Structures are given as structure tokens and as C-alpha cells.
């Protein structure tokens, strides 16, 4: 299992809390495992919830019409990298 960075752990905690994941802890989200279609069982509605939580916490919007969303939301690592590049907080 790859170690999460502090930023990845913070984001993983936000994901667990915003989606009310009862069977998963932030520490269990692998940085390079797929967020969607993998063990977490997340779907497009979950992506919207994550985007809303990210915008509230980090002060920027993840737009649904962004053609790079599939890559941004691919893994915890890619989402965390995107957040770190764009965060206002």
C-alpha cells in the first residue's frame, strides 16, 4: 500500500465524510487506486458530491463540463494534485 501524503489524507477524509462512507476510512483509500469503478463503488452522483465538498473546502470549482474530469477524478493522487494546484485556501 502506498503512503498517503498529508494533502491526500486530508482529501480522503473529506471524501469519506462528504459521502458518508461507513465501511471505508480515509487511510484505506489507496492513492493510486481508481476512485470510480473500483473498490469504493463511487458513481457520477458521488463525483458531484466530491466536487461540491472540494469547492466549499478549498475555494475553487470543479466544473462538470471540464474535459479533463476523467483524468482529474481518476485516483486520489490525481485529484489531490489538481486540488493542490488550484486551491485558494
Secondary structure, 3 states (H helix, E strand, C coil): CCCCCHHHHHHHHHHHHHCCCCCCCHHHCCCCCECECCCCCECHHHHHHHHHHHHHHHCCCCCCCCCCHHHHCCEHHHHHHHHHHHCCC
